[in-house]
């Protein structure tokens, strides 16, 4: 069956870095656009970053531009989110998302907490 399994979350101090990974299985990963979303308590889920099927196109929320980098390895069926210069406002559950036309899948999420 389809699975998106995130990992790499945790507690980090402001200014620190984390790398999230999302391992995909059960579908043709290389044909799906991949994204990372996040959701904080009391807030709506927001799009953080998107990457095209080949990795040639990426897009970021204004709040993370210059600090976060999305990438993918189609040979490993994995998408990554490198997060640098983390701020307390980045604290959220981060979700991996796969989409192809009307077909979409979500991971279970991984918690990122930025605090001193």
C-alpha positions as CSV (number, residue, x, y, z in Angstrom):
1,X,0.0,0.0,0.0
2,X,1.0,3.6,-0.3
3,X,3.3,4.9,2.4
4,X,5.0,8.3,3.1
5,X,7.2,8.0,6.2
6,X,8.8,11.2,7.5
7,X,11.8,11.3,9.8
8,X,14.4,13.7,11.0
9,X,12.3,15.9,13.2
10,X,13.2,16.8,16.8
11,X,14.2,19.6,19.1
12,X,16.7,22.2,17.9
13,X,17.9,25.6,19.2
14,X,17.2,28.8,17.3
15,X,19.7,29.1,14.5
16,X,20.2,25.4,14.2
17,X,19.6,23.0,11.4
18,X,17.6,19.9,10.7
19,X,17.1,17.7,7.7
20,X,13.8,16.0,7.2
21,X,13.4,12.9,5.0
22,X,10.3,11.3,3.5
23,X,10.5,7.8,2.2
24,X,7.8,6.8,-0.3
25,X,6.5,3.4,-1.3
26,X,3.5,1.9,-3.1
27,X,3.4,4.3,-6.0
28,X,5.5,5.6,-8.8
29,X,7.4,8.3,-6.9
30,X,9.2,9.8,-9.8
31,X,5.9,10.8,-11.5
32,X,4.6,12.7,-8.4
33,X,5.2,16.3,-7.5
34,X,6.4,16.3,-3.9
35,X,5.8,19.0,-1.2
36,X,6.4,19.7,2.4
37,X,3.6,21.3,4.5
38,X,3.6,22.3,8.1
39,X,0.9,22.9,10.7
40,X,1.2,24.7,14.1
41,X,-1.4,24.5,16.9
42,X,-4.4,26.7,16.1
43,X,-3.2,27.4,12.6
44,X,-4.1,26.1,9.2
45,X,-1.7,23.7,7.3
46,X,0.6,25.7,5.1
47,X,2.7,24.9,2.1
48,X,6.4,25.1,2.8
49,X,8.1,23.9,-0.3
50,X,7.4,22.1,-3.6
51,X,9.6,20.2,-6.0
52,X,8.8,19.0,-9.5
53,X,9.1,15.4,-10.6
54,X,12.7,15.9,-12.0
55,X,13.7,18.4,-9.3
56,X,14.2,21.1,-11.9
57,X,11.6,23.3,-10.4
58,X,11.2,24.3,-6.7
59,X,9.1,26.8,-4.9
60,X,9.1,28.1,-1.4
61,X,6.9,30.0,1.1
62,X,8.2,33.5,1.6
63,X,8.8,32.7,5.3
64,X,11.4,30.0,4.5
65,X,13.0,31.3,1.3
66,X,16.8,31.4,1.7
67,X,16.7,29.1,4.7
68,X,15.1,25.9,3.5
69,X,16.0,23.7,0.6
70,X,13.8,20.9,-0.9
71,X,15.4,18.1,-2.9
72,X,14.5,14.6,-4.1
73,X,16.3,11.4,-5.0
74,X,14.1,9.4,-7.4
75,X,16.4,6.4,-7.2
76,X,15.8,6.2,-3.5
77,X,12.1,7.3,-3.6
78,X,12.9,10.0,-1.0
79,X,12.3,13.7,-0.7
80,X,14.2,15.9,1.7
81,X,13.8,19.2,3.4
82,X,17.1,20.9,4.6
83,X,16.2,23.5,7.2
84,X,18.8,26.0,8.3
85,X,18.7,29.1,10.5
86,X,15.7,27.7,12.3
87,X,13.4,30.1,14.2
88,X,10.8,29.5,16.9
89,X,8.1,30.3,14.4
90,X,9.2,27.2,12.4
91,X,7.9,25.0,15.2
92,X,5.2,22.7,13.7
93,X,4.4,19.3,12.5
94,X,5.9,18.8,9.1
95,X,4.0,16.7,6.5
96,X,5.2,15.1,3.3
97,X,2.7,15.3,0.4
98,X,2.6,13.6,-3.0
99,X,0.4,14.7,-5.8
100,X,-0.3,13.7,-9.4
101,X,-3.5,15.2,-11.0
102,X,-6.3,14.2,-8.6
103,X,-4.3,11.6,-6.8
104,X,-2.6,12.6,-3.6
105,X,-1.1,11.2,-0.5
106,X,0.0,12.4,3.0
107,X,2.5,11.3,5.5
108,X,1.8,11.0,9.2
109,X,4.0,14.0,10.1
110,X,7.1,14.7,12.1
111,X,7.4,17.2,14.9
112,X,9.9,20.0,14.7
113,X,10.4,22.2,17.8
114,X,12.7,25.2,17.7
115,X,13.4,26.4,21.3
116,X,16.2,27.3,23.6
